[in-house]
């Protein structure tokens, strides 16, 4: 077995976390009944902001910090940690009180950057980016990613020899960065905020303990540093390196899950070819069977997200606009705007296909070669140049024209059914966002695909019709969280007073308990 893999397996689960430190130290304790109310609110809030489950903690940290900054609450570190325990991101009475002081030191660093960053960009956007850095660092402090980083190094070592791109096309440093970005996105589903944080941390090696002088330098050159980081992230989107890694990542995904699920028995499984084959086959089959459950769950969350967001916007914008300015409400348009997105998501889910037995066999062979031969037995990537034949250029032109025809036809149909300007805009926004979400959901079925699966005729036509909306949806989704009025409404108008109330109520219960103890 590979020596790096042996090290990962032997040390897996042994990394010390903040929960394990200072066993005699007082812990953060919250009222369980109040925590239940906050927990159910958090479940609802996560439905509103459609996102991957592994991002819940990081996004919750950022959301709480942002809310407390807007309403200028004091004692942010303590309130942040209490809210995370309320929402059951961490069990009650497990986090040491010292975490509050450590989080406070992180926040001081990022408050300094927010106040001193020299940037020509929108201050609100810069503050959001820095809040993202803060949330990522706090998350990794609370849940250290040591095991993931070890595994990332192992996977990188096998891929690095397969990517032999000439220096005149891409320098070796950029190749390494592009490989790391691809691996993080595909193995651990990191988002843009996590990628930015990791690239910033690579720029400044001892980032957690930077001095004031180093922070001053970063603040002075903030735009230059941020532009360099975003250049690498944008370069990776749909790049040949990303596509190459995506095509060959499934065995590493299976291997990682195998180690995670067998922290104590992984060495035994990986020490025998027959045991490896048996366990990997069982894992692949289980993941394939669970694809439909995962798709259904994602569809349900997506539909809830759309319905809740759309209903709020309909009540705030569409209905008042039609009632006050047009004199009547177009219920056909209103129902169509609410019903069409869930229908699209449901239909997309019906056409999900699981990779077949040939794909399973290919993953098993690759996994065995990785573990026992220490090699990724695939063709290398030797160039980034794209071959664009005349046929490709012709098809691209025809596709662009047909996409415009589809969008124009959609507008004509909406006008025909007497949709007004606002209804048309909302229809395009939600159908586009939902089409992109449906595309992402269907892509989960291809997570273990190393051999391309041919689409049926109906699926191909359906995908072609929605593709223009998917492209628009991708553009909208990139800015959705930043400009989503519905989320702002929930975070400031709903969540802020709700969390303030339960915080005061918890303080009152504590006061009453202490008073009662005085008489006991």
N, C-alpha and C positions, 0 to 999 in steps of 0.2 A: 504494500500500500504506500502511496505517496507520503513522503516525510511531513510535508505541510499538512496534508489531510490527517495524518496521525496526530499531529500537534493539536489540530482543531478538535478532533474527537476526544482526545485525552483531557483537554481543558474545558470542554463544553459544559456549561452550567456552573462553572466554578468562579466566574467573574463576580467580584464583590460589588454590590449595589448600595445605594444610600439607605435602603431598608435594613441592610445587614450591619451597618456601621454603628459604633457606639451603643452597644446593646442596652446599657443602663440609662441612656439618655431619655428624657421625657419625649413622648410622641405627640403628634398632632391628632387631637380627638375632636370629633364633631358629633352633634346630636343625630342619632340614627334616623329618627322619624323625619326630621327636616331634610336630612340627606336623601331620603326616599323621594321627597317632592322634587328636589333638585335633580336627582337621577332621571326621573321620568321627563322632566323638562329638557334635559340634555339629549335624551333619545329623540324627542320631537325636534329639537333644534338641529340635530345631525341629519334628520330627514329633509329639512328645509334646504340645507346647503349640501347638495349631492356631492359626495366625496367617497374615497376609499376608506374602509374601516380603520386601516393602520395609520391613517392621518388624523383620526379623531382627536387624539391627545394633543398633538402639535397645534392643530387648528383651534382647539379649545383654549390653549394657553394664549395664543395670539389674540383670539377674540376677547378674552377676559382682560388682557392688558390694554387692548385698544379701547374697550368700553370704559375702563377705569381712567384712562388718559383723557377721554372725551369729557367725562363728567368730573374729572380732576379729584378723584378719591385719594385719600391718603392711605399710607400703610399698604401699598399694593402687593408686596411680597407675601405678607401674611394672608391677605384676602385671597390672593391667587391660590395659595396652597390649600386653604380651607375649601375653596370652590372645587378644586380638583378632587379632594376627598369626598365632598358632598356628592359630586357626580360619579363617584366610584371608579375613577381612573386609578385610584390607589385604595386599598382596604383601610378602613378606619383604624386608628391607633397603631400604625406601622411606620409612618414617615417621621424621622427624628425632627425635633424642633429646630435643629441647626440648619436644616434645609432652607428655612426662611431667611436666615442670614446669608447663606450662599447665594440664593436667588436674588437677594437684595444687591449683592456685589455685581452680579451679571447685569441687573437692570441699571445700575449706576453707569456701567460702561456704555450701554446702549443709549441711555439718556444723554450722555456726553456726546456720542456720535450724532444723535438727532439734533442736538443744539448747535453743533459745530461743523457738520458736514457741509463742505462747499460744493454746491451743485446747481446746475442750471435747470434741472428738472423740477416738476411740480413738487412742492414741499410735502404735500399729502402723500404722493407716491413714494417719496424717499422715506418718510416716516413709516409707511406700510412695509417697505423692504427691510428697514432696520428692525421693525417689530417681528418680521419673519425670522431674521437672524436670531433675535432674542428668544423666540419660541423654540427654534431648533436647538439652541444651546441648552436651554432649560430642560427640554425633553431628553436630550442625550445625557444630561447630568443625572436626571431622575431614572433613566433607563439606559445605562451605558451600552453602546453598540460594539463592544470589543469583539464578540464572536463573529458578528457580521463583517467587521473589518478584516479579521483573520481569513474568513472564507473568501472575501473579495480579493485578497492578495493571492490566494490559491488559484482562483478562477482566472485572474489576470495573468498569472504565470503561464497558463496553458494557451491563452488566447494571444499573448503578445508575440509569440513566434509565428503565429499564423497571419499576422497583419504586417506585411512587408511592402509598405508603400514607399516609392522613391521620394527622397527628400525634396526634390523640386516640385512635388505635388503637395506634400505636407511634412513639416519638420517632425522629428521623433517626439519632442515634448508635446506637441499638439496631438499627435497620434495617441500618446499615453493618456492625455486628458480625455480625448474623445472615447477611448476604450472604457475608461473609468465611468464616464457619464452614462454610456450605453449599459454597462453592467449594473450600475446602481438603479437605473430606470427599469431594467428588465427583471433583475433578481429581487430587488427590494421595493420596487414601485415608488421610488422617491419622486417628490414633486419639485417644481421649480424653486421653491423656497429652500428646500433641503439641499438641492444642487448648488444654489447660490452660496449657502452657508459652508458647504464642504469645500467649494472652490475658494472662498474667502479664507477659510482655515488653512488651506494649502498655500495661499499667498502669504499668510502670516503664520508661520509654523507653530509658535507658542501663543496662539490666539486667546485661549482662556485667561492667560496671565499677562496680557500686553501691558506695557507701561504707559504712562500719560503721554510721553514723548512719541511713542509708537502710535497711540490712538490719535494724537495730533496730526501725525503724518498721513494716516489713513483718512482722517476727516478732510485734510487739505487736498488730497488726491482722490477723493471719493468717486467723482464721475469717471475718472480714468480707470480706476480699479473696477467699478461696476460695469463699465462698458466692455472691459476685457472679459469679465465673467459672463456677461450676457452674450458676447460674441461666441464664446465656446458652447454655450447652451443652445443658441440658435443654429450654430453650425451643425450640431448633432441631429437636429430634427430632420427625419427622413434621409439622413446621410447614408452612404454605402456602408460605412463602418457600423452604424446602428442596425441596418438591415442584415448585415452579415452576422453580427452578434445575436440578433433576434432569431435568426434561422437555426443557430447552433446552441442556444441557451437551454432548451428543455432538459437535457440530462443533468445539468447543474442545478436546475430548479428541483428536480426529483431528488437529487443527492442532498441538497440543503434541507428539504422537508424530511428526508429520511433521518438525518442527524438530529434535527429539532425534535422529532417525535420519539427518538430513542437515545436520550441523553446518556444513559448508562450502558445500553447494549449495542451502540453503534459500532464499536470496535469489532465486536464479534460478527456482526452482519457484514461489515466491509472486509473482514478477513477471509471470507469464503466466497468463491464465485457462485456456488449454488445458492447460498444464503442471500447474496446480493441480488441475483436474478429473481429469486422468489419474492423477496421483499419489494424490490423495485416494481415487479409486475403487479403485485397486489396494490401498491401505492398508485400506479398509473391507472389501473382499472377503477380504483376508488375515486380518484380525481375525475376520471371520465364520467362515472355515474353521478358524481356530485355537481357536474357542470350545469345540468338542468336546474338543480336546486339553487345553485349560485346565481344562475341567470334569472330564475323566478324571483329570488330575493332582491336582486339588483333592479329588476323591472318594477317590483312593488315599491321600492324606495324611490325609484325614478318617477313613477306615477304620482306618488304622494308629494314629492318635491314639486312637480309641475302643477298638480291640482291646487295645493295650498298657495303656491306663488301666484298662479293664474287667478284664483278666486279673489285674493287680496287686491291684485291689480285691477280686476274687473270691477270690484266694489269702489276702488279709489279713483280709477281713471275712466274706464270704458262706460260704465253705467251713468255716472254723473255727466260725462261728455254728451252722451246720446240724449239723456233726459233733459238737460238744461240748454244745450245748443241746437240739437236736432229736433227736439220736441217729442220724440218717441224712442223706445228701446227696441233695437233689432234683436229679438230673441233667437232668431236663426243663427245670426253671426255669433252671439254670445255662447250658445250651446255648441256650435261648431268649434269655436276657439277653445272651449273647455274639453270637448270630447275627442277632437282629432289627435292631439299629442299622445294620450294614453293608448288610442287605437294603433298608432304607428309603433309604439314601443311593444305592444302585445304581438302585433304581426311580426315584428323583427325577431322577437323571442321564439316564435313558432318555427322559424327557419334556421335555428341554431343546429349545427351538425358537429358531432363528436369525431375526432380523428380515429381512423380505423386501425386494424391489427398490423398492417404494414408499418404504420407510423410507430406503433408500440414496439415492434421488433427493432426498428432503427434506434429508438431511445435506449433500449436495453443493451444493444451492441455498443453504443457510444459510452454509456455509463460504465460498462465493464472495462472498456479501453482506458477510460479516465482513471479509474480506481487502481487497476492492476498493471497497466502499461504506462501510466503517467503521460498519456498523449491524447490530444484531440484529433481524431483521425478524420479530418475534413480538408477539402481544398482550401488553400490560403487565399487571402485578399491581397492582390498585388497592384491594383490601380484604382483610382477614384474617377477616372475618366468615363463618362457615359457615352455609349454609342447611340447616336440619334440618326437613324436612317431616314430616308425620305418618307417611307411608310409611317414611321413614328410621328414625324412632323405633320403629315396629312391627317392621321387619326387624332392627333392633339387638336388640330384646327376644327375638325368635324365635331369632336367632343365639346369644345368650347361653344360652338354655335348651338348645338343641341341643348347644352346646359342653359343658355340664355333663352332658348325656346321654351324649355320646361318652366323657368321662372316667369316668363311672360304669360304663358298659358295659365299658370296659377293665379297671377294678378287678374287676368281676364275673367276667370271663373268667379273669383271673389267679388269683382265689380258686378258681374252678372247676377249674383245672389244678393246684391245691394249691401255689401260690406262697406262701411265708411272708412275714411282714412285711418283713424285710430285702430279700428278692428283689423284692417289689413296689416298694419305695422305689428300689432300684437300677434296676429296669426303667423306672420313670417318669423318673428322672434321665437315664439314657442315651438313651432314646427322645426325650425332650424336647430334650436338647442336640444330638443328631444331627439331629432335625427342623429345628432352628434353623440348624445348619450346612448342611444340604441346601437350605434356603431361601436362605441366603446364596450358596451355590454356583450355584443356578439363577438368582439375580439377576445373576450375572456375564454371562449371556447377554443381559441387557437393558441392558448398559452403553451401547450405541449406539442405543437405542430412543427415537425422537422421536415415533413413531406407535404407539399401543397395539396390541398383538397379542392377538387373541382366543384364549382357551384352549379346548381341546377338552373334551368331556364328561368323559372319564376323568380328564384332568388336573385339571379343576375339582373333581370328587368327591374325588380323592386329596388335593388341597390343602386342601379343606374339612375332611376327617377329621383331617389333621395340624395344622391351624391352632391348635387349643387347646394342642397339645404345643409348637408353635413359640413361642407366647406364654410358656409356662412355661420353655422353653429359653432364651429371651431374658433372662428374669429370672435364671436360673441362670448363664448365660454372663457376665453383668456381674460376678459375684463368683467365677467359676470359678477364675481364676488365683490369686486371693487365698487361696482356701480349698481348692484342689486338693491333697489329701494326697499323691497320686501324684507331682506335680511337686516338692513339698517333699522327698519321699523321694529323687528323682533328684538334686535340687540339693544336698542336704546329705549324704545317706548314700552316694550314688554319685559325683556330680561332685566334691565337695570332696576326698575322698581320691585320686580319679583325677588331678585337676589338681595336687594336692600332690605326688603321685608323679612325674608327668612333669616338674614344675618341679625337683624334687630330682635327677632323672635328667639333665636338661639341665645343671644346675649341675655334676654329677659329670663329664659329658662335657667340659665347658669346663675343669674342673680337670685332667683327664687330658690334654687337648690342650696346655694351658699347660706341664704337666710334661714332655711329650714335646718341646715346643719348646725347653726348657732344655738338652736334650741334642743338639739339631740344630746 
